[in-house]
Amino acid sequence: MKNQKVDILAFAAHPDDVELSASGTILKHIEQGKTVAIVDLTRGELGSRGTLETRKQEAQEASKIMGISARVNLGLADGFFEHNEENLLKIVEQIRYFKPDVVFANAIEDRHPDHAKASKLVSDACFLAGLVKVKSFFETYKQEAHRPRLVLHYIQDRYVKPDVVVDITPFYERKMDAVLAYKTQFFQEDQDGPKTPISGKDFLDFLTGRMTEFGRAIGVSYAEGFTVERTIGIDDLTSLL
């Protein structure tokens, strides 16, 4: 089985996590010629609105809008997946397959407990993927050890002060198109279904407000924020200008 090298591999506890928090950054980097893939840990089967089939279709539509290279769903148990060897090795498998330079992971803490759990799982798997003596979960083919050079945690519902912000102003509208591809989850006129913390128009206003807040810090209209696990070093200070 051949590897599919990408520049950025974005992990999500649920389909739509990446779209909500990092799709502007993904769109920007794809525009720059970078390749991006997404790995969803669960199918979002505990979501109050929609079905497994509609969630799958929505993820496919969002993927088309973003223009990503591939999307994988690991089928872990929504709400109940654990930090254990089996799940770590499933994620190691994806890291070694895609060989990303950069990994995006869920927020280190958030309202939904799956987000912090996924954050820790992905972070630990990134380290383990670089250990040559760690075997891949599927032993039908061999994989080389690979450790991403950078792990960034996107910011979700709860405010976390970002370490890095990315100007996504030119990609704001396409990001919102990717978010609204999840028609069963987010506000649509005349949409039926139970009210949830993310189903009202106020949530979309909050989402735009968060991007505006991060953008204000760097003098742009809209930005997305990330936190880092380790200090980032650079060779050229003018690259920060």
Contacts in CASP RR format, 6 or more apart in sequence:
PFRMAT RR
TARGET T0000
AUTHOR 0000-0000-0000
METHOD contacts of the structure
MODEL  1
MKNQKVDILAFAAHPDDVELSASGTILKHIEQGKTVAIVDLTRGELGSRG
TLETRKQEAQEASKIMGISARVNLGLADGFFEHNEENLLKIVEQIRYFKP
DVVFANAIEDRHPDHAKASKLVSDACFLAGLVKVKSFFETYKQEAHRPRL
VLHYIQDRYVKPDVVVDITPFYERKMDAVLAYKTQFFQEDQDGPKTPISG
KDFLDFLTGRMTEFGRAIGVSYAEGFTVERTIGIDDLTSLL
1 97 0 8 1.000
1 140 0 8 1.000
1 141 0 8 1.000
3 96 0 8 1.000
3 97 0 8 1.000
3 98 0 8 1.000
3 99 0 8 1.000
3 143 0 8 1.000
4 37 0 8 1.000
4 69 0 8 1.000
4 70 0 8 1.000
4 97 0 8 1.000
4 98 0 8 1.000
5 35 0 8 1.000
5 98 0 8 1.000
5 99 0 8 1.000
6 35 0 8 1.000
6 36 0 8 1.000
6 37 0 8 1.000
6 69 0 8 1.000
6 70 0 8 1.000
6 98 0 8 1.000
6 99 0 8 1.000
6 100 0 8 1.000
7 29 0 8 1.000
7 34 0 8 1.000
7 35 0 8 1.000
7 36 0 8 1.000
7 100 0 8 1.000
7 101 0 8 1.000
7 102 0 8 1.000
8 26 0 8 1.000
8 29 0 8 1.000
8 34 0 8 1.000
8 35 0 8 1.000
8 36 0 8 1.000
8 37 0 8 1.000
8 100 0 8 1.000
8 101 0 8 1.000
8 102 0 8 1.000
8 103 0 8 1.000
8 104 0 8 1.000
9 36 0 8 1.000
9 37 0 8 1.000
9 38 0 8 1.000
9 39 0 8 1.000
9 94 0 8 1.000
9 95 0 8 1.000
9 98 0 8 1.000
9 100 0 8 1.000
9 102 0 8 1.000
9 103 0 8 1.000
9 104 0 8 1.000
9 148 0 8 1.000
10 18 0 8 1.000
10 22 0 8 1.000
10 26 0 8 1.000
10 36 0 8 1.000
10 37 0 8 1.000
10 38 0 8 1.000
10 39 0 8 1.000
10 103 0 8 1.000
10 104 0 8 1.000
11 18 0 8 1.000
11 38 0 8 1.000
11 39 0 8 1.000
11 40 0 8 1.000
11 41 0 8 1.000
11 91 0 8 1.000
11 103 0 8 1.000
11 104 0 8 1.000
11 105 0 8 1.000
11 106 0 8 1.000
11 118 0 8 1.000
11 122 0 8 1.000
12 18 0 8 1.000
12 38 0 8 1.000
12 39 0 8 1.000
12 40 0 8 1.000
12 41 0 8 1.000
12 106 0 8 1.000
12 118 0 8 1.000
13 40 0 8 1.000
13 41 0 8 1.000
13 42 0 8 1.000
13 106 0 8 1.000
13 112 0 8 1.000
13 114 0 8 1.000
13 115 0 8 1.000
13 117 0 8 1.000
13 118 0 8 1.000
14 40 0 8 1.000
14 41 0 8 1.000
14 42 0 8 1.000
14 44 0 8 1.000
14 78 0 8 1.000
14 114 0 8 1.000
15 40 0 8 1.000
15 43 0 8 1.000
15 44 0 8 1.000
15 55 0 8 1.000
15 56 0 8 1.000
15 58 0 8 1.000
15 59 0 8 1.000
15 62 0 8 1.000
15 73 0 8 1.000
15 182 0 8 1.000
16 58 0 8 1.000
16 59 0 8 1.000
16 62 0 8 1.000
16 179 0 8 1.000
16 182 0 8 1.000
16 185 0 8 1.000
17 40 0 8 1.000
17 106 0 8 1.000
17 115 0 8 1.000
17 154 0 8 1.000
17 156 0 8 1.000
18 26 0 8 1.000
18 38 0 8 1.000
18 104 0 8 1.000
18 154 0 8 1.000
19 62 0 8 1.000
19 66 0 8 1.000
19 175 0 8 1.000
19 178 0 8 1.000
19 179 0 8 1.000
19 181 0 8 1.000
19 182 0 8 1.000
20 156 0 8 1.000
20 179 0 8 1.000
20 207 0 8 1.000
21 107 0 8 1.000
21 154 0 8 1.000
21 155 0 8 1.000
21 156 0 8 1.000
21 224 0 8 1.000
21 225 0 8 1.000
22 104 0 8 1.000
22 154 0 8 1.000
22 224 0 8 1.000
22 226 0 8 1.000
23 62 0 8 1.000
23 66 0 8 1.000
23 175 0 8 1.000
23 178 0 8 1.000
23 179 0 8 1.000
24 166 0 8 1.000
24 168 0 8 1.000
24 171 0 8 1.000
24 172 0 8 1.000
24 174 0 8 1.000
24 175 0 8 1.000
24 224 0 8 1.000
25 104 0 8 1.000
25 166 0 8 1.000
25 168 0 8 1.000
25 224 0 8 1.000
25 226 0 8 1.000
26 36 0 8 1.000
26 66 0 8 1.000
26 68 0 8 1.000
27 66 0 8 1.000
27 67 0 8 1.000
27 168 0 8 1.000
27 171 0 8 1.000
27 174 0 8 1.000
27 175 0 8 1.000
27 178 0 8 1.000
28 166 0 8 1.000
28 167 0 8 1.000
28 168 0 8 1.000
28 170 0 8 1.000
28 171 0 8 1.000
29 36 0 8 1.000
30 36 0 8 1.000
30 66 0 8 1.000
30 67 0 8 1.000
30 68 0 8 1.000
31 171 0 8 1.000
35 69 0 8 1.000
36 66 0 8 1.000
36 67 0 8 1.000
36 68 0 8 1.000
36 69 0 8 1.000
37 68 0 8 1.000
37 69 0 8 1.000
37 70 0 8 1.000
37 71 0 8 1.000
37 72 0 8 1.000
37 98 0 8 1.000
37 100 0 8 1.000
38 63 0 8 1.000
38 68 0 8 1.000
38 70 0 8 1.000
38 71 0 8 1.000
38 72 0 8 1.000
39 71 0 8 1.000
39 72 0 8 1.000
39 73 0 8 1.000
39 74 0 8 1.000
39 91 0 8 1.000
39 94 0 8 1.000
40 59 0 8 1.000
40 71 0 8 1.000
40 72 0 8 1.000
40 73 0 8 1.000
40 74 0 8 1.000
40 75 0 8 1.000
41 73 0 8 1.000
41 74 0 8 1.000
41 75 0 8 1.000
41 76 0 8 1.000
41 81 0 8 1.000
41 91 0 8 1.000
41 114 0 8 1.000
41 118 0 8 1.000
41 121 0 8 1.000
42 73 0 8 1.000
42 74 0 8 1.000
42 75 0 8 1.000
42 76 0 8 1.000
42 77 0 8 1.000
42 78 0 8 1.000
42 79 0 8 1.000
42 81 0 8 1.000
42 114 0 8 1.000
43 52 0 8 1.000
43 55 0 8 1.000
43 56 0 8 1.000
43 73 0 8 1.000
43 75 0 8 1.000
43 78 0 8 1.000
44 52 0 8 1.000
44 55 0 8 1.000
44 78 0 8 1.000
45 52 0 8 1.000
45 55 0 8 1.000
45 78 0 8 1.000
46 78 0 8 1.000
46 79 0 8 1.000
47 78 0 8 1.000
47 185 0 8 1.000
47 196 0 8 1.000
48 193 0 8 1.000
48 194 0 8 1.000
48 196 0 8 1.000
49 184 0 8 1.000
49 185 0 8 1.000
49 193 0 8 1.000
49 194 0 8 1.000
49 196 0 8 1.000
49 199 0 8 1.000
50 184 0 8 1.000
50 185 0 8 1.000
51 184 0 8 1.000
54 183 0 8 1.000
54 184 0 8 1.000
55 182 0 8 1.000
55 184 0 8 1.000
55 185 0 8 1.000
56 73 0 8 1.000
58 181 0 8 1.000
58 182 0 8 1.000
58 183 0 8 1.000
58 184 0 8 1.000
58 185 0 8 1.000
59 71 0 8 1.000
59 73 0 8 1.000
59 181 0 8 1.000
59 182 0 8 1.000
60 71 0 8 1.000
61 181 0 8 1.000
62 178 0 8 1.000
62 179 0 8 1.000
62 181 0 8 1.000
62 182 0 8 1.000
63 71 0 8 1.000
65 174 0 8 1.000
65 177 0 8 1.000
65 178 0 8 1.000
65 181 0 8 1.000
66 174 0 8 1.000
66 178 0 8 1.000
70 98 0 8 1.000
72 94 0 8 1.000
74 87 0 8 1.000
74 90 0 8 1.000
74 91 0 8 1.000
74 94 0 8 1.000
76 87 0 8 1.000
76 90 0 8 1.000
78 114 0 8 1.000
79 113 0 8 1.000
79 114 0 8 1.000
81 87 0 8 1.000
81 114 0 8 1.000
81 117 0 8 1.000
81 118 0 8 1.000
81 121 0 8 1.000
82 117 0 8 1.000
83 117 0 8 1.000
83 120 0 8 1.000
83 121 0 8 1.000
83 124 0 8 1.000
86 137 0 8 1.000
87 121 0 8 1.000
88 121 0 8 1.000
88 124 0 8 1.000
88 125 0 8 1.000
88 128 0 8 1.000
89 125 0 8 1.000
89 128 0 8 1.000
89 134 0 8 1.000
89 135 0 8 1.000
89 136 0 8 1.000
89 137 0 8 1.000
90 137 0 8 1.000
91 121 0 8 1.000
91 122 0 8 1.000
91 125 0 8 1.000
91 129 0 8 1.000
92 125 0 8 1.000
92 128 0 8 1.000
92 129 0 8 1.000
92 134 0 8 1.000
92 136 0 8 1.000
92 137 0 8 1.000
93 136 0 8 1.000
93 137 0 8 1.000
93 138 0 8 1.000
93 143 0 8 1.000
95 103 0 8 1.000
95 125 0 8 1.000
95 126 0 8 1.000
95 129 0 8 1.000
95 146 0 8 1.000
95 147 0 8 1.000
95 148 0 8 1.000
96 129 0 8 1.000
96 136 0 8 1.000
96 143 0 8 1.000
96 144 0 8 1.000
96 145 0 8 1.000
96 146 0 8 1.000
97 143 0 8 1.000
99 146 0 8 1.000
100 148 0 8 1.000
101 148 0 8 1.000
101 149 0 8 1.000
101 150 0 8 1.000
102 148 0 8 1.000
102 149 0 8 1.000
102 150 0 8 1.000
102 151 0 8 1.000
102 152 0 8 1.000
103 122 0 8 1.000
103 126 0 8 1.000
103 148 0 8 1.000
103 150 0 8 1.000
103 151 0 8 1.000
103 152 0 8 1.000
104 152 0 8 1.000
104 153 0 8 1.000
104 154 0 8 1.000
104 226 0 8 1.000
105 118 0 8 1.000
105 119 0 8 1.000
105 122 0 8 1.000
105 123 0 8 1.000
105 151 0 8 1.000
105 152 0 8 1.000
105 153 0 8 1.000
105 154 0 8 1.000
106 114 0 8 1.000
106 115 0 8 1.000
106 116 0 8 1.000
106 118 0 8 1.000
106 119 0 8 1.000
106 122 0 8 1.000
106 153 0 8 1.000
106 154 0 8 1.000
106 156 0 8 1.000
107 115 0 8 1.000
107 116 0 8 1.000
107 119 0 8 1.000
107 153 0 8 1.000
107 154 0 8 1.000
107 155 0 8 1.000
107 156 0 8 1.000
107 157 0 8 1.000
107 158 0 8 1.000
107 160 0 8 1.000
107 227 0 8 1.000
108 116 0 8 1.000
108 119 0 8 1.000
108 153 0 8 1.000
108 160 0 8 1.000
108 227 0 8 1.000
109 115 0 8 1.000
109 116 0 8 1.000
109 119 0 8 1.000
109 158 0 8 1.000
109 160 0 8 1.000
110 116 0 8 1.000
110 156 0 8 1.000
110 157 0 8 1.000
110 158 0 8 1.000
111 156 0 8 1.000
111 157 0 8 1.000
111 158 0 8 1.000
111 197 0 8 1.000
112 156 0 8 1.000
112 157 0 8 1.000
115 156 0 8 1.000
119 153 0 8 1.000
122 151 0 8 1.000
123 151 0 8 1.000
123 153 0 8 1.000
123 229 0 8 1.000
126 147 0 8 1.000
126 148 0 8 1.000
126 151 0 8 1.000
127 147 0 8 1.000
128 134 0 8 1.000
129 145 0 8 1.000
129 146 0 8 1.000
129 147 0 8 1.000
129 148 0 8 1.000
130 145 0 8 1.000
130 146 0 8 1.000
130 147 0 8 1.000
131 145 0 8 1.000
132 145 0 8 1.000
134 145 0 8 1.000
136 142 0 8 1.000
136 143 0 8 1.000
150 228 0 8 1.000
150 232 0 8 1.000
151 228 0 8 1.000
151 229 0 8 1.000
152 164 0 8 1.000
152 226 0 8 1.000
152 227 0 8 1.000
152 228 0 8 1.000
153 226 0 8 1.000
153 227 0 8 1.000
153 228 0 8 1.000
153 229 0 8 1.000
154 224 0 8 1.000
154 225 0 8 1.000
154 226 0 8 1.000
155 162 0 8 1.000
155 210 0 8 1.000
155 224 0 8 1.000
155 225 0 8 1.000
155 226 0 8 1.000
155 227 0 8 1.000
157 197 0 8 1.000
159 210 0 8 1.000
160 227 0 8 1.000
161 227 0 8 1.000
162 214 0 8 1.000
162 217 0 8 1.000
162 225 0 8 1.000
162 226 0 8 1.000
162 227 0 8 1.000
163 226 0 8 1.000
163 227 0 8 1.000
163 228 0 8 1.000
163 232 0 8 1.000
164 225 0 8 1.000
164 226 0 8 1.000
164 227 0 8 1.000
164 228 0 8 1.000
164 232 0 8 1.000
165 214 0 8 1.000
165 215 0 8 1.000
165 217 0 8 1.000
165 218 0 8 1.000
165 223 0 8 1.000
165 224 0 8 1.000
165 225 0 8 1.000
165 226 0 8 1.000
166 223 0 8 1.000
166 224 0 8 1.000
166 225 0 8 1.000
166 226 0 8 1.000
167 215 0 8 1.000
167 218 0 8 1.000
167 220 0 8 1.000
167 222 0 8 1.000
167 223 0 8 1.000
168 175 0 8 1.000
168 211 0 8 1.000
168 222 0 8 1.000
168 223 0 8 1.000
168 224 0 8 1.000
169 215 0 8 1.000
169 220 0 8 1.000
169 221 0 8 1.000
169 222 0 8 1.000
169 223 0 8 1.000
172 211 0 8 1.000
172 221 0 8 1.000
172 222 0 8 1.000
176 204 0 8 1.000
176 208 0 8 1.000
179 186 0 8 1.000
179 204 0 8 1.000
179 207 0 8 1.000
180 186 0 8 1.000
180 188 0 8 1.000
183 191 0 8 1.000
184 191 0 8 1.000
185 198 0 8 1.000
185 199 0 8 1.000
186 198 0 8 1.000
186 199 0 8 1.000
186 200 0 8 1.000
186 203 0 8 1.000
186 204 0 8 1.000
187 199 0 8 1.000
187 200 0 8 1.000
187 201 0 8 1.000
187 203 0 8 1.000
187 204 0 8 1.000
191 199 0 8 1.000
193 199 0 8 1.000
197 203 0 8 1.000
208 222 0 8 1.000
211 222 0 8 1.000
211 223 0 8 1.000
211 224 0 8 1.000
212 221 0 8 1.000
212 222 0 8 1.000
214 222 0 8 1.000
214 223 0 8 1.000
214 224 0 8 1.000
214 225 0 8 1.000
215 221 0 8 1.000
215 222 0 8 1.000
215 223 0 8 1.000
217 223 0 8 1.000
234 240 0 8 1.000
END
